[in-house]
Structures are given as structure tokens and as C-alpha cells.
Amino acid sequence: MVRLRVRQLDLEAGGKFIVVLNRDDAEELGVSGLSRVKVSKDSKDVIAIVNLATESIPRGHIGVYNEVKSYLGLRDLEEVNVEAISFPTSVYHIRSKLSGKRLTYEEIYEVVKDVVSGRLSEVEIAAFIVALHAFGLDLDEAASLSLAMVETGSKLELKKPLIVDKHSIGGVPGDKTTLLVVPIIAASGLTIPKSSSRAITSAAGTADRAETLMPVNLRLSEVREVVEKTNGCIVWGGALDLAPADDIFIRVENPLSIDPLLLPSIMSKKKAVGANLLVIDIPTGRGTKVKTIGEADMLAKDFIELGRRLGIEVRCAVTYGEQPVGYTVGPALEAWEALNTLMGKSRPYDLIDKAAHIAGILLEMSGKARGGNGREIALKILESGKAEEKLREIIGAQGGNTKITPEDIPLGHERYTVYSKRRGVILWIDNSIVVEAARLAGAPRDKGAGILLHKKIGDKVSEGEPLATIYAERASRLEKPAKILEETLAIGVGDRMEMLIHEIKGRPVTKKTFVLER
């Protein structure tokens, strides 16, 4: 053990405990880069990952990241005790998985606990995720991961006898279904505490859409108050500490373009909010995560069985995913369309139909609807104005303006419209290109950015008629999305379903679309 003086670095490590040692001090302690040390002050201590420096941290000092400083309450130049410790046992469990061995609940719990506490480095977490991707995880391991992720985070404990929820595995742009389903279900008298994600690889996550209508960064106690008052909420899950390991895993999964934790990631969040009944939306088709109905059915089987092991009754809705849901893609545009739909000012058939089916399944599962008439009851709640009234109640409870209108939602004032170069029928819409264009326009960071479609698959179009309008908050953001929509076959127009899609004359540069949503 040595005593070193603190140097505050004013750096954040995404929740991890990291310190920087001078190489000579590290050698004296017998540690190297990515080793662990215990840093102690008074009666508190923390296990931190070591980085090394030669000149920026002088001998006898220890550089501390903000997480270490805050946890121990450190000040510049005060002394702390530093001692070397061995690698966490969880590292050996990760090595076992890398060898293809099956992990027990206790081993998985230890890995997840060390992930949440910041004791594992990015390299070790990446190794765990790659091992799950390469060797797979059976349903026992998926159940163990789900439970471990719940136990290492907070829980939303509601005094309600029945809690329902819905979740989409993602992959289809413009899916603002939640903004309709939550108020429909809450208006029926059921409780639906919806925690949602922000966009990871898409143009808008549910939390991004909802944030244009109301605050979504609520604390757990505030969420409880909102749900007790209104029967529902739409909040950002990242602020609630529900299954926090998932957010850490996602940061590693994204650059690797793999998603082995899909099932436990989703199910742990639902277990953490106390859901009894759950509908999983599985969008299916080209450009989505799940390409065929057969694959969707197999995934649904796993969700249902995993739900059984976790004490959650699960049904799955396999939905059409070969074009955006509704006509808008981008946070503010999607909120604008959803609010217009709830107010009866517009009636995008696919959005209404999907929301009514998903809400209808929940109504039937709960006993609120019988004889397969859940969709009809959901439509009645929507058409009666009760869903709009309930959404406004939720908006107010979450701190938003209950009188908000679609015109109050700020949309990007810089716009560019793409026109059809021929007459015919819309044969396809390439979801991945639409998402790429929306992100190039600034979504989801720029809330007003996105794409407004003027036509959908099956619609007739004349030469010179508008196909899509790009919205941006800055003129400089229009050039790239305009080019991609003008020069690619993002929206296919033809006289009939033609067999030739396009001709390739050279070696094309192809990029696989990776969809990672929660």
C-alpha cells in the first residue's frame, strides 16, 4: 500500500471508476494498465481500473476521474491510500464463456454486478458480449441475465394489482405507436408504466418523440407519482436506473454491430417495472432486424418462454415492417403526427391499425375485452377522444403543457422536397436509406429534423409529384440527405412490380444495416 496525493482530472468515464498512476508508482505497487487498485479515504473505498502516465501525473500523485472524486468526496492534493488487488472473479467467468461453457446464475450475477459497479474494463465487457454472440446463450442463461440485471438496479414498485406493458424490438422507422397505445390503455383503466429508450442507431427513439411533448427525464419517485395519478407514463428509462447494466452493454454492442442481449435486455426492464402482462412487437420484413415471419415466430417462442420463467405473461405481435409507420420519421415530426392522430385531424391507417391491434391484445389479455374484440374497443377509445384526453393528463403530470397543439411543435424550418421522376406506383421504400437521410438531416439530436413521406407503398404517383420532404434545423444539413434521396432507390416507383430492381456494373461497396434499439 502507498499514500498518494489526489489530482482531479475533470474527466468522466461513463460511470466507471478510473484512476491514473505514474508508471514508477504503478511499478512499486506491482500493477499495470487495466489492473485494479483499491483507493481508500477514511472509511470509504472504491475499486478502480488503472491507466498509466509518465509525465502528466508526477510521482507520488494519483489522477482521479470524476466518478472516483464524487464517490469518495475527494479534494485536490489530499492523500489517499492505494493498494493493488487481484482481478475480479467475474473475469474468470468471462473466460469460461469464451471457452464455450454455460454459466450459472451465480456466475452471471457476479459478471453483471461488476459491470454495474465499474469493476470491469471495456475490453472485458466486450469479451463477455462477444462470447455471448459467438457461443449463444440458452434460455436458462437468458433468464439468469434478466434477473441479475433487475437485481443490480432499481425497481418501480407500484401498488397496483395488474401492470401491463408493450415493447417493440425496433427496426422500423417512424414507429410512434407507443404515443397512441399508452393513452389508449391508460384510458381503459389499466396501468402501463412505459419506460423507453432514446435513439441508438435510428432517427428517433420513443423517449425522443415524447420529449417534444413533455419532460421524460423523471426520477423513479416522480414516475411512481405520475402512474399512480394517471395510470400511465412515457419516460426515458436511462434516468431510472432500471437494469442499468443494459445501458453499459449497449455502449459496447453498438460499435461491434452485434446484439446478443436482445431478450434479457428487454425482459429485465419489464420485470423491473413489475409488468404482469406484456406484448412484444416484432416488426418483420426487409430492412428490419427480423427478415421473415418464420424467424419472427421463433423469436416470439423464446420471448414467451423467457416471460414464463420470469413470471410475465407474454404475447407477441408480428407486424409489417417494410416501410415506415405513418408518414413521418424524426422526433418532432413523429410527435406532431401522433398528436394529430389522437385529435382526429389525420388518420394514417397503418399507424392506427398497428396501435389498435397492440392495445387490443393487452385489453384481451387483461380481461377488459373478450371474444377477440380488443381492437374494436381500442379504436372506440381512440375515436371517442378519451385517448387524447388521457395523453394530455399524462403530459400535465410529467410537467408538460396540457393544451399543446400540433402547431406548437417546432419542426425544422429548412426543407427540401424530392419529386418523382416518373409516373407509376410506389413499389418499395428502403427503410435504412430513409433512416440514414433523417440522421444526416440532424435527427435525433435536432428534434425538428427528419423526413415527411408524401406517398406510401401502393400509392399512385405522377411525374413531378412530391415523394418526400426533408426537414432540418440548419440549411447546411440538407445537402447530404437530399443527395442520398435523389441518387439512390430509396423510394421505388414503377408501373407494376418489375423483376429488375437495378443493374450493378462494378464491384459495389455494400454496408450492412445494423439496428440496435431498446
HUTATA-V729436 format. One record per backbone hydrogen bond with DSSP energy under -1.0 kcal/mol. NH is the residue of the N-H (numbers start at 0). CO is the residue of the C=O. Records with the same first field share a line. If there is no record, write none. Layout:
NH->CO, CO
This chain:
1->81
3->79
4->59
5->77
6->61
8->63
18->48
19->62
20->50
22->52
25->21
26->22
27->23
28->24
29->25
30->25
33->49
34->31
36->47
37->82
38->45
39->80
40->43
43->40
45->38
47->36
48->16
49->34
50->18
52->20
60->57
61->4
62->19
63->6
64->17
65->10
68->64
69->65
70->66
71->67
72->68
73->68
76->5
77->74
79->3
80->39
81->1
82->37
84->35
90->87
91->88
92->88
93->89
94->90
95->91
96->92
97->93
99->96
100->95
107->103
108->104
109->105
110->106
111->107
112->108
113->109
114->110
115->111
116->112
118->113
124->120
125->121
126->122
127->123
128->124
129->125
130->126
131->127
132->128
133->129
134->130
135->131
141->137
142->138
143->139
144->140
145->141
146->142
147->143
148->144
149->145
150->146
151->147
152->149
153->240
155->271
159->157
163->190
164->276
166->278
168->280
175->173
178->175
179->176
180->176
181->177
183->179
184->180
185->181
186->182
188->185
189->184
191->230
193->191, 232
195->234
206->196
208->204
209->205
210->206
211->208
212->209
213->209
217->215
222->218
223->219
224->220
225->221
226->222
227->223
228->224
229->225
230->226
232->191
234->193
235->215
236->195
238->235
239->236
245->242
247->243
248->244
249->245
250->246
252->248
253->249
256->252, 253
257->252
261->258
264->260
265->261
266->262
267->263
268->264
269->265
270->266
271->267
272->268
273->270
274->269
275->162
276->162
277->312
278->164
279->314
280->166
281->316
283->318
284->289
287->284
295->291
296->292
297->293
298->294
299->295
300->296
301->297
302->298
303->299
304->300
305->301
306->302
307->303
308->304
309->305
311->306
312->275
314->277
316->279
318->281
320->283
324->172
328->450
331->446
333->329
334->330
335->331
336->332
337->333
338->334
339->335
340->336
341->337
342->338
343->340
344->339
345->339
351->347
352->348
353->349
354->350
355->351
356->352
357->353
358->354
359->355
360->356
361->357
362->358
363->359
364->360
365->361
367->362
368->362
376->372
377->373
378->374
379->375
380->376
381->377
382->378
383->379
386->380
388->384
389->385
390->386
391->387
392->388
393->389
394->390
395->391
396->392
397->393
398->395
399->394
403->400
407->404
408->405
411->447
413->471
415->469
417->467
419->464
423->460
424->493
425->458
426->491
429->489
433->429
434->430
435->431
436->432
437->433
438->434
439->435
440->436
441->438
442->437
445->441
448->445
449->470
450->328
451->468
452->326
453->466
454->466
457->425
458->455
460->423
463->419
464->461
466->417
467->417
468->451
469->415
470->449
471->413
476->473
477->474
481->477
482->478
483->479
484->480
485->481
486->482
487->483
489->487
491->427
493->424
497->495
